[in-house]
Amino acid sequence: MSKPCVFVDEGEGNWTNHTDMDRPPYRLEMYGRGNQIRLDPRADLSGFFIKVKGNNNIVAIAKECVLRGLVYVQGNKSSLRVASHTTAAGVRFSVGARASITVGRDCMFSRNIEIRCSDEHPMYDLDSREEINAGRNVDIGEHVWIGEGVRVLKGMTIASGSIVGTGSMITRPLTEANGVYVGSPARLVRSRTAWSRTPNSMDWDRVDFTQPESLAADTSDLGT
């Protein structure tokens, strides 16, 4: 069993079930009102820090996830949802501006990865005084492998079965399933490719997302 979570709640009407976990986040901070932290008791978040600053935000992490890193939610009505069996050696999720980050089932993230759906700080047009850098959702499909040092910018989509090479910068949607993408900006370099976590363990029935019946990500355990 991991060390107890350092828990800070400076708000009203916030809800969390981290006390149900054997391996809760090592630190959980909630500032504001009406925030919800839904963590499956079977997840391992002992190397994960959750910080929420705002109102009516959601962080939902499903069963058998093993996450190391940080999620920082700033603002109102934003969300992070991570489906089951996803792992991360070191990832920062930057969430805000009424936008969301959704991660599908069985994704594998390396270290020093940043995924953001907002710029964290607003920018305004001097003449109209309107905000010009609104948040945009990020959607990552099932069984996506993201290499070390990758940056995923707001508004991006990564198709299921994709492999994103080390150091890549994702500045446009990666829409072809089972593709290999590398570079800055990331571009498709190979099609119809599958990957496995360990040698000689390929589940051939679940790795071909180019078939129409496989394109929809499994979001049944995202805590919607």
C-alpha positions as CSV (number, residue, x, y, z in Angstrom):
1,M,0.0,0.0,0.0
2,S,1.3,3.5,-0.9
3,K,1.6,6.5,1.4
4,P,-1.6,8.4,2.4
5,C,-2.7,11.1,0.1
6,V,-1.9,14.7,1.1
7,F,-5.4,16.2,0.7
8,V,-6.3,19.9,0.5
9,D,-9.9,21.1,0.0
10,E,-10.4,24.8,0.2
11,G,-13.9,25.2,-1.3
12,E,-17.5,24.1,-1.1
13,G,-19.4,21.2,-2.5
14,N,-16.4,19.4,-3.8
15,W,-16.4,15.6,-4.0
16,T,-13.7,12.9,-4.2
17,N,-13.5,9.2,-3.5
18,H,-9.7,9.0,-3.2
19,T,-10.0,7.4,0.3
20,D,-11.4,4.3,-1.4
21,M,-8.1,3.6,-3.1
22,D,-5.1,1.5,-2.0
23,R,-2.9,3.7,-4.2
24,P,-4.4,7.2,-4.2
25,P,-2.7,10.3,-5.7
26,Y,0.2,11.4,-3.5
27,R,-1.3,14.8,-3.5
28,L,-4.8,16.1,-4.2
29,E,-5.7,19.8,-4.1
30,M,-9.2,21.3,-4.7
31,Y,-10.0,25.0,-4.8
32,G,-13.4,26.2,-5.7
33,R,-16.9,24.7,-5.8
34,G,-18.7,21.7,-7.2
35,N,-15.6,19.9,-8.5
36,Q,-15.7,16.1,-8.8
37,I,-12.7,13.7,-8.6
38,R,-13.9,10.2,-9.6
39,L,-11.1,7.7,-9.2
40,D,-11.6,3.9,-9.6
41,P,-10.3,2.1,-6.5
42,R,-8.3,-0.3,-8.8
43,A,-6.2,2.5,-10.4
44,D,-2.6,3.2,-9.2
45,L,-2.1,6.9,-8.9
46,S,0.6,6.8,-6.2
47,G,2.9,8.9,-8.4
48,F,0.2,11.3,-9.6
49,F,-0.7,14.9,-8.4
50,I,-4.2,16.3,-9.0
51,K,-4.8,20.0,-8.7
52,V,-8.1,21.6,-9.5
53,K,-8.6,25.3,-9.2
54,G,-12.1,26.5,-10.3
55,N,-15.7,25.4,-10.3
56,N,-17.7,22.4,-11.6
57,N,-14.7,20.6,-13.1
58,I,-14.3,16.8,-13.4
59,V,-11.3,14.4,-13.2
60,A,-12.3,10.8,-13.9
61,I,-9.8,8.0,-14.0
62,A,-10.9,4.4,-14.7
63,K,-9.8,1.0,-13.5
64,E,-6.3,-0.5,-13.9
65,C,-4.8,2.9,-14.9
66,V,-1.2,3.5,-13.7
67,L,-0.4,7.2,-14.0
68,R,2.7,9.2,-13.0
69,G,2.8,12.9,-13.4
70,L,0.3,15.7,-13.0
71,V,-3.1,17.0,-14.0
72,Y,-3.7,20.8,-13.4
73,V,-7.3,22.0,-14.0
74,Q,-7.7,25.7,-14.0
75,G,-11.0,27.4,-14.7
76,N,-14.6,26.2,-14.9
77,K,-16.6,23.3,-16.4
78,S,-13.5,21.5,-17.8
79,S,-12.6,17.8,-17.6
80,L,-10.0,15.1,-17.9
81,R,-11.3,11.5,-18.5
82,V,-8.9,8.6,-18.8
83,A,-10.3,5.2,-19.7
84,S,-9.1,1.8,-18.3
85,H,-5.7,0.2,-18.5
86,T,-3.9,3.4,-19.6
87,T,-0.4,3.9,-18.3
88,A,1.9,6.9,-18.1
89,A,5.5,7.1,-16.9
90,G,5.4,10.9,-16.8
91,V,2.6,13.1,-18.2
92,R,1.3,16.6,-17.6
93,F,-2.4,17.2,-18.5
94,S,-3.2,21.0,-18.7
95,V,-6.9,21.3,-18.6
96,G,-9.1,24.5,-18.7
97,A,-11.0,27.0,-20.7
98,R,-14.2,24.9,-20.6
99,A,-12.6,22.3,-22.7
100,S,-11.8,18.6,-22.1
101,I,-9.1,16.0,-22.6
102,T,-10.3,12.4,-23.2
103,V,-8.0,9.4,-23.3
104,G,-9.2,6.0,-24.6
105,R,-8.6,2.6,-23.2
106,D,-5.1,0.9,-23.0
107,C,-3.0,3.9,-24.1
108,M,0.7,3.9,-23.2
109,F,2.5,7.2,-22.5
110,S,6.2,7.5,-22.0
111,R,7.9,10.3,-20.0
112,N,8.0,14.1,-20.3
113,I,4.8,14.3,-22.2
114,E,2.5,17.4,-22.2
115,I,-1.1,17.3,-23.3
116,R,-3.1,20.5,-23.2
117,C,-6.6,21.7,-24.2
118,S,-6.0,25.4,-23.2
119,D,-3.2,27.9,-23.1
120,E,-3.8,28.3,-19.3
121,H,-3.8,32.1,-19.6
122,P,-6.3,34.1,-21.8
123,M,-5.4,36.5,-24.6
124,Y,-7.6,39.4,-25.7
125,D,-8.0,41.5,-28.8
126,L,-7.2,45.1,-27.8
127,D,-10.0,46.5,-30.0
128,S,-12.9,44.1,-29.4
129,R,-11.7,43.1,-26.0
130,E,-12.8,39.5,-26.9
131,E,-10.8,36.5,-25.9
132,I,-8.9,35.1,-28.9
133,N,-7.4,31.8,-27.6
134,A,-10.4,29.8,-26.4
135,G,-9.9,26.2,-25.2
136,R,-10.4,23.3,-27.6
137,N,-11.0,19.6,-26.8
138,V,-8.3,16.9,-27.1
139,D,-9.4,13.4,-28.0
140,I,-7.0,10.5,-27.9
141,G,-8.4,7.1,-29.1
142,E,-7.8,3.6,-27.8
143,H,-4.5,1.8,-27.7
144,V,-2.3,4.9,-28.6
145,W,1.4,4.8,-27.8
146,I,3.0,8.2,-27.3
147,G,6.8,8.4,-27.0
148,E,9.0,10.5,-24.8
149,G,8.9,14.2,-25.0
150,V,5.8,14.5,-27.1
151,R,3.7,17.7,-27.0
152,V,0.0,17.6,-27.9
153,L,-1.6,21.0,-28.5
154,K,-5.2,22.0,-27.9
155,G,-7.8,20.9,-30.5
156,M,-6.0,17.8,-31.5
157,T,-7.3,14.3,-32.2
158,I,-5.2,11.1,-32.2
159,A,-6.8,8.1,-34.0
160,S,-6.9,4.7,-32.2
161,G,-3.9,2.4,-32.7
162,S,-1.5,5.3,-33.5
163,I,2.2,5.5,-32.6
164,V,3.6,8.9,-32.0
165,G,7.4,9.1,-32.1
166,T,9.8,10.6,-29.5
167,G,9.9,14.4,-29.4
168,S,7.1,14.9,-31.8
169,M,4.9,18.0,-31.8
170,I,1.2,17.4,-32.6
171,T,-0.2,20.6,-34.2
172,R,-2.8,19.1,-36.5
173,P,-5.2,16.1,-36.0
174,L,-3.7,12.6,-36.6
175,T,-6.7,11.0,-38.2
176,E,-5.5,7.8,-39.7
177,A,-5.9,4.8,-37.4
178,N,-2.9,2.5,-36.9
179,G,-0.6,5.1,-38.3
180,V,3.0,6.0,-37.2
181,Y,3.6,9.7,-36.8
182,V,6.9,11.5,-36.2
183,G,8.3,15.0,-36.4
184,S,7.5,18.6,-35.5
185,P,4.9,19.0,-36.7
186,A,4.0,15.3,-36.6
187,R,3.3,13.7,-39.9
188,L,2.3,10.2,-41.1
189,V,5.3,8.0,-42.0
190,R,3.7,4.6,-42.0
191,S,0.2,3.1,-42.3
192,R,-1.4,-0.1,-41.0
193,T,0.9,-0.7,-38.1
194,A,0.1,-2.3,-34.7
195,W,2.0,-2.3,-31.4
196,S,2.1,-4.4,-28.2
197,R,3.3,-3.7,-24.7
198,T,5.4,-6.9,-24.5
199,P,6.9,-9.3,-27.0
200,N,4.8,-12.3,-28.2
201,S,1.6,-10.8,-26.6
202,M,-0.3,-9.3,-29.5
203,D,-4.1,-9.3,-29.2
204,W,-4.8,-9.4,-32.9
205,D,-8.6,-9.1,-32.3
206,R,-8.2,-5.6,-30.8
207,V,-5.4,-3.9,-32.6
208,D,-6.8,-3.2,-36.1
209,F,-8.7,0.1,-35.7
210,T,-8.9,0.6,-39.5
211,Q,-12.1,-1.6,-39.5
212,P,-15.3,0.4,-39.3
213,E,-16.6,-1.5,-36.3
214,S,-13.4,-0.7,-34.3
215,L,-13.3,3.1,-34.9
216,A,-15.4,4.1,-31.8
217,A,-13.3,4.3,-28.7
218,D,-14.5,2.5,-25.6
219,T,-15.7,5.3,-23.3
220,S,-17.9,3.1,-21.1
221,D,-15.7,3.5,-18.1
222,L,-14.9,7.2,-18.3
223,G,-17.2,8.3,-15.5
224,T,-19.4,10.4,-17.7
